[in-house]
Every structure is written in structure tokens, then in C-alpha cells.
Amino acid sequence: MKNRSLTRFAICLKNKGSEDLIVRKVYQVLPDEKAEKQGLLRVIDESGEDYLYPANYFFFVDLPQKVERALRQRASAAV
């Protein structure tokens, strides 16, 4: 199981060629150091699965803990 404390959230800024991303939507980003070194982020997209996308498609946001908790619960319920 992935470490939830390292999970971050980012807003999608563009989705060129990526049908499973919605611009202006907040997505959960999972830790993946190897991918980040290659300019990619591991994102849970609209399919409910995690895939690699270009990091420049996203902007990281700091959310209040209450909001992060609600987003994680929503993601867990979808699985």
C-alpha cells in the first residue's frame, strides 16, 4: 500500500492527448521518485487508476487537511 502521508494534490492545467484528465480538476498525485526524475507524475486519473503524465500538465496545491482527508476518502470509496 502506498504511503498516504506522501500523497500530494495538483490541479490539471492541460491535457493534450490525455482523455482521462480534465483541465482545472484536482488530482491525487502518488509518490514516484523515478518518474519525477524523468519529468513525469503518477496521477490517479478519471479511470480511477494511476498513470504517468507530464509534470508540466499540473500545478501542485497545498490544501487544508480537512479537504485532503475528504479527497482521499472519496478516492478510496471509488476503488
Secondary structure, 3 states (H helix, E strand, C coil): CCCHHHCEEEEECCCCCCCCCCCCCEEEEECCHHHHHCCEEEEECCCCCEEEEEHHHEEEECCCHHHHHHHHHHHHHHC
